[in-house]
Amino acid sequence: MDAPTTEKGSGVGPDWIGTRPSGRDSLADIRLLGRALKCGWPVPEDLKTSAVERMRLILREGKSAKGWVAATRCLLAMTTVELASIHAVLSIEQQTELRREIDALKAVVMGNQRPTP
């Protein structure tokens, strides 16, 4: 059996996310990508980039209400995941900064403290 190709019209690969070989929107692909993002499954960056462009195209030119809703939900999942990762990074940076400030305050307090008799 031949491996799937990513040639135009094959419906396979990052450039064809959300598109059937016939050119119609593939709601199953869109929903699967949204679920993968919500569940934290690894999704390659090139697939994410292509998916965003495909979702934008569906929102601009989509003829189906179901496709529009699926694309909107997928973009919402992408945004939610992105915001969660930004929040995690900011939280780590804040903790690191607070740790440095606490250590500096401890050094000041320990340096000014007199020995007890």
Backbone as a printed PyTorch tensor [residue, N CA C, xyz], in Angstrom:
tensor([[[  0.8370,  -1.1820,   0.0000],
         [  0.0000,   0.0000,   0.0000],
         [  0.8780,   1.2390,   0.0000]],

        [[  0.5390,   2.2110,  -0.8490],
         [  1.3170,   3.4310,  -0.9460],
         [  1.0380,   4.3550,   0.2260]],

        [[  2.0710,   5.0910,   0.6110],
         [  1.9080,   6.0780,   1.6770],
         [  1.1250,   7.2640,   1.1430]],

        [[  0.3450,   7.9360,   2.0090],
         [ -0.3930,   9.1040,   1.5500],
         [  0.5450,  10.2090,   1.0850]],

        [[  0.1360,  10.9220,   0.0730],
         [  0.9470,  12.0180,  -0.4280],
         [  0.3460,  13.3350,   0.0260]],

        [[  1.1190,  14.3850,  -0.1270],
         [  0.6180,  15.7060,   0.2310],
         [  0.3980,  16.5450,  -1.0200]],

        [[  0.2410,  15.8750,  -2.1600],
         [  0.0230,  16.6020,  -3.3990],
         [ -1.3340,  17.2710,  -3.3950]],

        [[ -1.4370,  18.3380,  -4.1970],
         [ -2.6820,  19.0850,  -4.2790],
         [ -3.8110,  18.1550,  -4.7060]],

        [[ -4.9200,  18.2710,  -3.9880],
         [ -6.0770,  17.4540,  -4.3170],
         [ -6.1060,  16.1190,  -3.5980]],

        [[ -5.0400,  15.7900,  -2.8410],
         [ -5.0160,  14.4990,  -2.1530],
         [ -5.8250,  14.5390,  -0.8670]],

        [[ -6.0480,  15.7400,  -0.3190],
         [ -6.7830,  15.8580,   0.9290],
         [ -5.9650,  15.4380,   2.1340]],

        [[ -4.6470,  15.2790,   1.9360],
         [ -3.7740,  14.8270,   3.0180],
         [ -2.6640,  15.8460,   3.2000]],

        [[ -2.2570,  16.0650,   4.4450],
         [ -1.1170,  16.9310,   4.7290],
         [ -1.5420,  18.2720,   5.2790]],

        [[ -0.5810,  19.0250,   5.7810],
         [ -0.9010,  20.2690,   6.4650],
         [ -1.5770,  21.3080,   5.5830]],

        [[ -1.2690,  21.3230,   4.2920],
         [ -1.8710,  22.3350,   3.4270],
         [ -3.3230,  22.0480,   3.1000]],

        [[ -3.7830,  20.8780,   3.4380],
         [ -5.1360,  20.4920,   3.0550],
         [ -6.0200,  20.2220,   4.2510]],

        [[ -5.6270,  20.7040,   5.4230],
         [ -6.4360,  20.4950,   6.6180],
         [ -7.8150,  21.1110,   6.4160]],

        [[ -8.8270,  20.3400,   6.7240],
         [-10.1850,  20.8410,   6.6210],
         [-10.7620,  20.8490,   5.2290]],

        [[-10.0960,  20.1640,   4.2740],
         [-10.5680,  20.1310,   2.8980],
         [-10.6590,  18.6920,   2.4120]],

        [[-11.7730,  18.3430,   1.8270],
         [-11.9210,  17.0340,   1.1990],
         [-11.2770,  17.0700,  -0.1770]],

        [[-10.9810,  15.8830,  -0.7600],
         [-10.4280,  15.8770,  -2.1200],
         [-11.3320,  16.6000,  -3.1180]],

        [[-12.6250,  16.6230,  -2.8430],
         [-13.5600,  17.3150,  -3.7360],
         [-13.4660,  18.8360,  -3.5950]],

        [[-12.7640,  19.3180,  -2.5650],
         [-12.6410,  20.7550,  -2.3340],
         [-13.6020,  21.2770,  -1.2790]],

        [[-14.5680,  20.4720,  -0.8710],
         [-15.5200,  20.8910,   0.1640],
         [-14.8440,  20.8630,   1.5320]],

        [[-15.4400,  21.5930,   2.4750],
         [-14.9120,  21.6170,   3.8450],
         [-15.0670,  20.2450,   4.4910]],

        [[-14.0230,  19.8040,   5.1960],
         [-14.0840,  18.5550,   5.9420],
         [-14.2900,  18.8940,   7.4150]],

        [[-15.5240,  18.7960,   7.8600],
         [-15.8400,  19.1200,   9.2510],
         [-15.1340,  18.1680,  10.2100]],

        [[-14.9750,  16.9140,   9.7940],
         [-14.2990,  15.9400,  10.6650],
         [-12.8600,  16.3630,  10.9390]],

        [[-12.1460,  16.8280,   9.9080],
         [-10.7630,  17.3000,  10.0960],
         [-10.7100,  18.5020,  11.0330]],

        [[-11.6300,  19.4230,  10.8110],
         [-11.6480,  20.6400,  11.6260],
         [-11.9380,  20.2870,  13.0800]],

        [[-12.9100,  19.4260,  13.2940],
         [-13.2610,  19.0330,  14.6700],
         [-12.1330,  18.2500,  15.3290]],

        [[-11.4660,  17.3860,  14.5620],
         [-10.3510,  16.6120,  15.1130],
         [ -9.2140,  17.5290,  15.5410]],

        [[ -8.8990,  18.5190,  14.7210],
         [ -7.8410,  19.4620,  15.0920],
         [ -8.2330,  20.2260,  16.3520]],

        [[ -9.4810,  20.6750,  16.4200],
         [ -9.9470,  21.3720,  17.6220],
         [ -9.8470,  20.5040,  18.8570]],

        [[-10.2320,  19.2400,  18.7250],
         [-10.1450,  18.3050,  19.8600],
         [ -8.6950,  18.0650,  20.2510]],

        [[ -7.8210,  17.9110,  19.2650],
         [ -6.4010,  17.6910,  19.5540],
         [ -5.8250,  18.8530,  20.3450]],

        [[ -6.1950,  20.0620,  19.9590],
         [ -5.6960,  21.2420,  20.6710],
         [ -6.2500,  21.3130,  22.0860]],

        [[ -7.5490,  21.0490,  22.2320],
         [ -8.1630,  21.0940,  23.5670],
         [ -7.5650,  20.0560,  24.5020]],

        [[ -7.2250,  18.8920,  23.9530],
         [ -6.6970,  17.8000,  24.7780],
         [ -5.1890,  17.8930,  24.9890]],

        [[ -4.5500,  18.8420,  24.3360],
         [ -3.1090,  18.9970,  24.5170],
         [ -2.2810,  18.0060,  23.7300]],

        [[ -2.8440,  17.4090,  22.6950],
         [ -2.0900,  16.4810,  21.8510],
         [ -1.0690,  17.2730,  21.0470]],

        [[  0.0680,  16.6610,  20.7470],
         [  1.0700,  17.3930,  19.9650],
         [  0.5650,  17.6320,  18.5350]],

        [[  0.6240,  18.8820,  18.1030],
         [  0.2240,  19.2640,  16.7470],
         [  1.3940,  20.0290,  16.1430]],

        [[  1.9210,  19.5640,  15.0100],
         [  3.0640,  20.2510,  14.4010],
         [  2.7430,  21.7080,  14.0690]],

        [[  3.7450,  22.5670,  14.1950],
         [  3.5550,  23.9990,  13.9550],
         [  3.1050,  24.2860,  12.5300]],

        [[  3.6520,  23.5510,  11.5370],
         [  3.2490,  23.8140,  10.1570],
         [  1.7680,  23.4900,   9.9450]],

        [[  1.2800,  22.4870,  10.6580],
         [ -0.1420,  22.1490,  10.5770],
         [ -0.9930,  23.2460,  11.2070]],

        [[ -0.5320,  23.7860,  12.3340],
         [ -1.2730,  24.8700,  12.9930],
         [ -1.3540,  26.0940,  12.0800]],

        [[ -0.2240,  26.4390,  11.4650],
         [ -0.1870,  27.6050,  10.5850],
         [ -1.1350,  27.4200,   9.4050]],

        [[ -1.0670,  26.2590,   8.7690],
         [ -1.9480,  25.9790,   7.6360],
         [ -3.4080,  25.9570,   8.0760]],

        [[ -3.6530,  25.4300,   9.2580],
         [ -5.0270,  25.3300,   9.7530],
         [ -5.6210,  26.7140,   9.9980]],

        [[ -4.8260,  27.6300,  10.5330],
         [ -5.3330,  28.9820,  10.7730],
         [ -5.7410,  29.6230,   9.4480]],

        [[ -4.9000,  29.4830,   8.4410],
         [ -5.2340,  30.0470,   7.1320],
         [ -6.4910,  29.3980,   6.5590]],

        [[ -6.6170,  28.0940,   6.7280],
         [ -7.7980,  27.3890,   6.2120],
         [ -9.0550,  27.8420,   6.9570]],

        [[ -8.9640,  27.9970,   8.2690],
         [-10.1240,  28.4330,   9.0520],
         [-10.5420,  29.8490,   8.6380]],

        [[ -9.5650,  30.7110,   8.4030],
         [ -9.8770,  32.0730,   7.9480],
         [-10.5900,  32.0460,   6.5960]],

        [[-10.1220,  31.1790,   5.7100],
         [-10.7630,  31.0460,   4.4010],
         [-12.2000,  30.5660,   4.5430]],

        [[-12.4180,  29.6010,   5.4130],
         [-13.7720,  29.0890,   5.6390],
         [-14.6620,  30.1990,   6.1910]],

        [[-14.1390,  30.9910,   7.1120],
         [-14.9340,  32.0710,   7.6890],
         [-15.2460,  33.1610,   6.6600]],

        [[-14.3140,  33.3980,   5.7360],
         [-14.5590,  34.4100,   4.7030],
         [-15.4830,  33.9110,   3.6010]],

        [[-15.2400,  32.6770,   3.1500],
         [-15.9140,  32.1940,   1.9510],
         [-16.8000,  30.9790,   2.1740]],

        [[-16.8770,  30.5060,   3.4120],
         [-17.6480,  29.2980,   3.6810],
         [-19.1170,  29.4440,   3.3290]],

        [[-19.6620,  28.3960,   2.7530],
         [-21.0690,  28.4280,   2.3590],
         [-21.9480,  27.6730,   3.3450]],

        [[-21.3160,  26.9560,   4.2490],
         [-22.0660,  26.1270,   5.1860],
         [-21.9850,  26.7000,   6.5900]],

        [[-23.1330,  26.7610,   7.2530],
         [-23.1570,  27.2400,   8.6380],
         [-22.3890,  26.2840,   9.5430]],

        [[-22.4840,  24.9870,   9.2710],
         [-21.7500,  24.0010,  10.0900],
         [-20.2450,  24.1960,   9.9460]],

        [[-19.7900,  24.4580,   8.7360],
         [-18.3620,  24.7040,   8.5180],
         [-17.8980,  25.9530,   9.2290]],

        [[-18.7330,  26.9900,   9.1940],
         [-18.3940,  28.2390,   9.8570],
         [-18.2900,  28.0320,  11.3630]],

        [[-19.2400,  27.2890,  11.9390],
         [-19.2180,  27.0260,  13.3820],
         [-18.0030,  26.1760,  13.7510]],

        [[-17.7080,  25.1380,  12.9570],
         [-16.5550,  24.2750,  13.2400],
         [-15.2530,  25.0690,  13.1570]],

        [[-15.1340,  25.9360,  12.1460],
         [-13.9270,  26.7500,  12.0080],
         [-13.7900,  27.7180,  13.1790]],

        [[-14.8910,  28.3140,  13.5910],
         [-14.8690,  29.2330,  14.7280],
         [-14.4480,  28.5160,  16.0010]],

        [[-15.0000,  27.3440,  16.2280],
         [-14.6310,  26.5780,  17.4270],
         [-13.1650,  26.1720,  17.4050]],

        [[-12.6730,  25.7940,  16.2290],
         [-11.2680,  25.3990,  16.1140],
         [-10.3560,  26.5900,  16.4010]],

        [[-10.6760,  27.7460,  15.8240],
         [ -9.8800,  28.9430,  16.1070],
         [ -9.9540,  29.3360,  17.5810]],

        [[-11.1150,  29.1600,  18.1790],
         [-11.2610,  29.4340,  19.6090],
         [-10.3830,  28.4860,  20.4270]],

        [[-10.3400,  27.2090,  20.0490],
         [ -9.4740,  26.2460,  20.7470],
         [ -8.0120,  26.6400,  20.5950]],

        [[ -7.6310,  27.0840,  19.3930],
         [ -6.2480,  27.5040,  19.1700],
         [ -5.9060,  28.7120,  20.0530]],

        [[ -6.8130,  29.6560,  20.1260],
         [ -6.5990,  30.8510,  20.9380],
         [ -6.5090,  30.4940,  22.4140]],

        [[ -7.3790,  29.6110,  22.8700],
         [ -7.3780,  29.1880,  24.2730],
         [ -6.0630,  28.5190,  24.6430]],

        [[ -5.5780,  27.6470,  23.7750],
         [ -4.3040,  26.9540,  24.0310],
         [ -3.1650,  27.9650,  24.0660]],

        [[ -3.1750,  28.9080,  23.1270],
         [ -2.1260,  29.9240,  23.0760],
         [ -2.1310,  30.7800,  24.3410]],

        [[ -3.3060,  31.1970,  24.7700],
         [ -3.4030,  32.0040,  25.9920],
         [ -2.9570,  31.2230,  27.2170]],

        [[ -3.2840,  29.9430,  27.2770],
         [ -2.8550,  29.1160,  28.4110],
         [ -1.3320,  29.0050,  28.4550]],

        [[ -0.6990,  28.8560,  27.2940],
         [  0.7630,  28.7510,  27.2890],
         [  1.4070,  30.0810,  27.6730]],

        [[  0.8200,  31.1880,  27.2330],
         [  1.3350,  32.5100,  27.6250],
         [  1.1850,  32.6980,  29.1330]],

        [[  0.0480,  32.3000,  29.6660],
         [ -0.1840,  32.4120,  31.1130],
         [  0.8400,  31.5920,  31.8900]],

        [[  1.1410,  30.3940,  31.4080],
         [  2.1190,  29.5360,  32.0910],
         [  3.5010,  30.1840,  32.0980]],

        [[  3.9090,  30.7450,  30.9750],
         [  5.2210,  31.3920,  30.8910],
         [  5.2720,  32.6020,  31.8240]],

        [[  4.2200,  33.4100,  31.8190],
         [  4.1970,  34.5800,  32.7060],
         [  4.2300,  34.1720,  34.1760]],

        [[  3.5290,  33.1140,  34.5070],
         [  3.5150,  32.6340,  35.8840],
         [  4.9140,  32.1980,  36.3270]],

        [[  5.6080,  31.4940,  35.4600],
         [  6.9730,  31.0500,  35.7760],
         [  7.8900,  32.2550,  35.9550]],

        [[  7.7580,  33.2460,  35.0730],
         [  8.5940,  34.4510,  35.1840],
         [  8.3000,  35.2040,  36.4740]],

        [[  7.0310,  35.2950,  36.8540],
         [  6.6660,  35.9820,  38.0900],
         [  7.2270,  35.2430,  39.3030]],

        [[  7.1390,  33.9260,  39.3000],
         [  7.6700,  33.1480,  40.4110],
         [  9.1810,  33.3250,  40.5290]],

        [[  9.8610,  33.3350,  39.3980],
         [ 11.3110,  33.5130,  39.4100],
         [ 11.6810,  34.8920,  39.9550]],

        [[ 10.9520,  35.9150,  39.5190],
         [ 11.2110,  37.2750,  39.9970],
         [ 10.9340,  37.3960,  41.4920]],

        [[  9.8280,  36.8190,  41.9510],
         [  9.5050,  36.8600,  43.3800],
         [ 10.5580,  36.1250,  44.2020]],

        [[ 11.0550,  35.0140,  43.6990],
         [ 12.0940,  34.2600,  44.4060],
         [ 13.3480,  35.1080,  44.5510]],

        [[ 13.7250,  35.8250,  43.4900],
         [ 14.9020,  36.6910,  43.5510],
         [ 14.7080,  37.8080,  44.5850]],

        [[ 13.5270,  38.4040,  44.5990],
         [ 13.2440,  39.4810,  45.5600],
         [ 13.2530,  38.9580,  46.9920]],

        [[ 12.7000,  37.7920,  47.2240],
         [ 12.7000,  37.1900,  48.5650],
         [ 14.1240,  36.9060,  49.0050]],

        [[ 14.9300,  36.3590,  48.1030],
         [ 16.3260,  36.0780,  48.4410],
         [ 17.0890,  37.3610,  48.7630]],

        [[ 16.8130,  38.4270,  48.0030],
         [ 17.4770,  39.7070,  48.2720],
         [ 17.0450,  40.2620,  49.6260]],

        [[ 15.7690,  40.1760,  49.9490],
         [ 15.2800,  40.6400,  51.2540],
         [ 15.8690,  39.8110,  52.3880]],

        [[ 15.9850,  38.5100,  52.2120],
         [ 16.5980,  37.6570,  53.2320],
         [ 18.0410,  38.0780,  53.4830]],

        [[ 18.7510,  38.3830,  52.4070],
         [ 20.1510,  38.7980,  52.5540],
         [ 20.2460,  40.0990,  53.3320]],

        [[ 19.3270,  41.0360,  53.0670],
         [ 19.3280,  42.3080,  53.7890],
         [ 19.0080,  42.0670,  55.2620]],

        [[ 18.0000,  41.2760,  55.5330],
         [ 17.5850,  41.0040,  56.9200],
         [ 18.6890,  40.2680,  57.6660]],

        [[ 19.2780,  39.2830,  57.0310],
         [ 20.3290,  38.5100,  57.6890],
         [ 21.5830,  39.3660,  57.9150]],

        [[ 21.8510,  40.2910,  57.0290],
         [ 23.0060,  41.1600,  57.1670],
         [ 22.8270,  42.1830,  58.2830]],

        [[ 21.6350,  42.6400,  58.5560],
         [ 21.3650,  43.6500,  59.5740],
         [ 20.9960,  43.0330,  60.9090]],

        [[ 20.8420,  41.7730,  60.9800],
         [ 20.4100,  41.1300,  62.2160],
         [ 21.6110,  40.9720,  63.1570]],

        [[ 21.3780,  41.2960,  64.4200],
         [ 22.4340,  41.1590,  65.4320],
         [ 22.3540,  39.7870,  66.0590]],

        [[ 23.4990,  39.2650,  66.4460],
         [ 23.4730,  37.9550,  67.1080],
         [ 22.7720,  38.0550,  68.4770]],

        [[ 22.0360,  37.0130,  68.7870],
         [ 21.3440,  36.9840,  70.0770],
         [ 22.2950,  36.4610,  71.1370]],

        [[ 22.1670,  37.0110,  72.4180],
         [ 23.1000,  36.5630,  73.4930],
         [ 22.8470,  35.1590,  73.9670]]])
